Amino acid sequence: MNAIATGLYTFKHFTDLTESESDEVLRGRNDPQVRRWMTSDQPIDADDHHRFMSGLKSNDKSLYVRIERAECFVGVYSLNDLADDSALGGFWVTAYARDRLLPLNVVFHGMDYMFRVQGIGRIYGHQKKSNQSAIRLNALLGLYPSKTLIAHGGDTQQIEITRQQWTQMTAQDAKLLKLMDRMEKLNGTT
C-alpha cells in the first residue's frame, strides 16, 4: 500500500517505509523529549529497531503508520492485538509536533485514518488514573473508560471508542474541530 494523503496529513505503513524514513522514525522515537512519555524511556537500539520493522511484514495483528504533516514527520499511530474489528491503539508524536502544539491534531488524524481508511470498528487503550493530561486529551478524542470491558486494577483503566462514536463525535464536536483548526492555522500549511 502506498502513502495515503488527507489534506495536510499523509500516512504510510511501516512495512512500506524507505530505509531513510525508518531511520527517521528511530531517531524521533529516541529523542529524549519523546522517550520521557513512552512506557519505556530507554533508547531503542538500531538492530532492535530493524528486527521490529522486519517482523511487521509477517505480523497481521499489528499496524503501524508514520504520520507526516506538510511533508514533515510528526508522529506514529499504531494498532496492536488486531482481532474482531478492534485493536489496542497507541501513538507518539515527535518533539517537532510538540513544540508546535500539534499533538492533539496528530493523534486525531491518526485515529481518523484508522477508523475511516483502515475500517477499524473499535480502538481501546489504557490510561493512568492519575495522569490528568492524558485523561483530558483522551476525553477530547472521545476515549472514555470502558463500560463493557473489565477495567484494569490498580492505577490504570481501560478506555475505548467505536467507529460509530467517532463518526458522530467528529461530525458534531465544534469545540474540538475549532481547536484543531486554530492549531493548524498557527502552524501554516507549508
C-alpha positions as CSV (number, residue, x, y, z in Angstrom):
1,M,0.0,0.0,0.0
2,N,1.3,3.4,-0.9
3,A,1.1,6.5,1.3
4,I,-2.4,7.9,1.6
5,A,-2.9,11.7,1.9
6,T,-5.6,13.5,3.8
7,G,-5.2,17.3,3.4
8,L,-2.0,18.2,5.2
9,Y,-1.6,14.8,6.7
10,T,0.0,11.8,5.0
11,F,0.0,8.2,6.3
12,K,2.4,5.5,5.4
13,H,2.6,1.9,6.7
14,F,5.8,1.0,8.4
15,T,6.1,-2.0,6.0
16,D,6.3,0.5,3.1
17,L,8.9,2.9,4.6
18,T,12.2,3.6,2.9
19,E,15.3,3.0,4.9
20,S,15.7,6.7,5.4
21,E,12.1,7.0,6.7
22,S,12.6,4.1,9.0
23,D,15.8,5.7,10.4
24,E,13.9,8.9,11.0
25,V,11.3,7.0,13.0
26,L,14.0,5.6,15.1
27,R,15.7,9.0,15.7
28,G,12.3,10.5,16.5
29,R,11.4,7.7,19.0
30,N,14.8,8.0,20.7
31,D,14.5,11.8,21.1
32,P,14.6,12.5,24.9
33,Q,11.5,14.7,24.7
34,V,9.6,11.7,23.2
35,R,11.1,8.9,25.3
36,R,10.1,10.5,28.5
37,W,6.4,9.9,27.6
38,M,6.9,6.3,26.5
39,T,6.2,3.1,28.5
40,S,9.9,2.5,28.4
41,D,12.1,5.6,28.4
42,Q,15.1,3.6,27.2
43,P,16.6,4.3,23.8
44,I,16.0,1.7,21.1
45,D,19.0,0.1,19.6
46,A,19.2,0.3,15.8
47,D,19.4,-3.5,15.5
48,D,16.3,-4.0,17.6
49,H,14.5,-1.4,15.5
50,H,15.4,-3.2,12.3
51,R,14.3,-6.5,13.7
52,F,11.0,-5.0,14.8
53,M,10.4,-3.4,11.4
54,S,11.2,-6.7,9.6
55,G,8.9,-8.6,11.9
56,L,5.9,-6.3,11.0
57,K,5.9,-7.8,7.5
58,S,4.6,-11.1,8.8
59,N,2.5,-9.7,11.7
60,D,-1.2,-9.5,10.8
61,K,-2.0,-8.4,14.4
62,S,-0.3,-5.0,14.2
63,L,-0.4,-2.0,12.0
64,Y,1.9,1.0,12.4
65,V,1.7,4.1,10.4
66,R,4.1,7.0,10.1
67,I,2.3,10.4,10.0
68,E,3.6,13.4,8.2
69,R,2.2,16.9,8.2
70,A,3.1,19.2,5.3
71,E,5.8,16.7,4.4
72,C,7.4,16.8,7.9
73,F,7.4,13.7,10.1
74,V,5.2,14.4,13.1
75,G,4.4,11.0,14.7
76,V,3.3,7.4,14.7
77,Y,-0.1,5.8,15.3
78,S,-0.2,2.1,16.0
79,L,-2.7,-0.7,16.4
80,N,-1.8,-3.9,18.2
81,D,-3.7,-7.0,19.1
82,L,-5.9,-6.6,16.0
83,A,-8.9,-9.0,16.4
84,D,-12.6,-9.0,15.8
85,D,-12.6,-5.5,14.2
86,S,-10.9,-3.9,17.3
87,A,-7.4,-3.1,18.4
88,L,-5.2,-1.6,21.1
89,G,-4.3,1.9,19.9
90,G,-1.2,3.8,20.6
91,F,0.7,6.8,19.4
92,W,3.7,9.1,19.9
93,V,4.4,12.5,18.5
94,T,7.7,14.0,17.6
95,A,9.4,16.8,19.5
96,Y,8.8,18.9,16.4
97,A,5.0,18.4,16.7
98,R,5.1,19.0,20.5
99,D,6.9,22.3,20.0
100,R,4.2,23.4,17.6
101,L,1.3,22.4,19.9
102,L,0.1,19.8,17.4
103,P,-0.2,16.5,19.5
104,L,-4.0,16.7,19.5
105,N,-4.1,17.2,15.8
106,V,-1.6,14.4,15.0
107,V,-3.4,11.9,17.2
108,F,-6.8,12.9,15.9
109,H,-5.7,12.4,12.3
110,G,-4.1,9.1,13.2
111,M,-7.3,7.8,14.8
112,D,-9.4,9.2,11.9
113,Y,-7.2,7.3,9.5
114,M,-7.6,4.0,11.4
115,F,-11.4,4.4,11.6
116,R,-12.1,5.8,8.1
117,V,-9.4,4.3,5.9
118,Q,-8.5,1.1,7.7
119,G,-12.1,0.4,8.8
120,I,-11.3,-0.4,12.4
121,G,-14.5,-0.8,14.4
122,R,-13.1,-0.1,17.9
123,I,-10.0,1.3,19.4
124,Y,-9.2,0.8,23.0
125,G,-6.3,1.7,25.3
126,H,-5.1,2.2,28.8
127,Q,-4.6,5.3,30.9
128,K,-3.2,6.0,34.3
129,K,-6.0,7.3,36.6
130,S,-3.6,9.9,38.0
131,N,-2.5,11.3,34.6
132,Q,-4.9,14.2,34.2
133,S,-3.2,15.4,31.0
134,A,-3.8,12.0,29.3
135,I,-7.3,11.8,30.6
136,R,-8.1,15.3,29.2
137,L,-6.5,14.5,25.8
138,N,-8.3,11.2,25.6
139,A,-11.6,12.7,26.5
140,L,-11.2,15.4,23.8
141,L,-10.7,12.5,21.4
142,G,-13.8,10.6,22.7
143,L,-11.9,7.9,24.6
144,Y,-13.6,7.2,27.9
145,P,-13.4,4.5,30.5
146,S,-14.8,1.3,29.1
147,K,-18.2,0.2,30.4
148,T,-18.2,-3.1,28.5
149,L,-14.8,-4.5,29.3
150,I,-13.1,-5.2,32.6
151,A,-11.1,-2.2,33.8
152,H,-7.6,-2.8,34.9
153,G,-6.9,-2.9,38.6
154,G,-4.5,-0.5,40.3
155,D,-3.7,2.8,38.8
156,T,-4.8,2.2,35.2
157,Q,-8.2,1.9,33.5
158,Q,-9.2,0.8,30.0
159,I,-10.6,3.4,27.6
160,E,-12.3,2.9,24.3
161,I,-14.2,4.5,21.3
162,T,-16.1,2.8,18.5
163,R,-16.1,3.9,14.8
164,Q,-19.8,4.9,15.2
165,Q,-19.0,7.1,18.2
166,W,-16.0,8.6,16.4
167,T,-18.1,9.4,13.3
168,Q,-20.8,11.1,15.4
169,M,-18.3,13.0,17.5
170,T,-16.3,14.3,14.6
171,A,-19.5,15.5,12.8
172,Q,-20.8,17.3,15.9
173,D,-18.0,18.4,18.2
174,A,-17.5,22.0,17.0
175,K,-15.2,22.8,20.0
176,L,-12.7,20.1,19.1
177,L,-12.7,20.9,15.4
178,K,-12.3,24.6,16.1
179,L,-9.4,24.0,18.5
180,M,-7.6,21.8,15.9
181,D,-8.3,24.3,13.1
182,R,-6.7,27.0,15.3
183,M,-3.6,25.0,15.8
184,E,-3.3,24.2,12.1
185,K,-3.6,27.9,11.2
186,L,-1.0,28.9,13.7
187,N,1.4,26.4,12.1
188,G,0.6,27.2,8.5
189,T,0.2,24.8,5.7
190,T,3.7,24.6,4.2
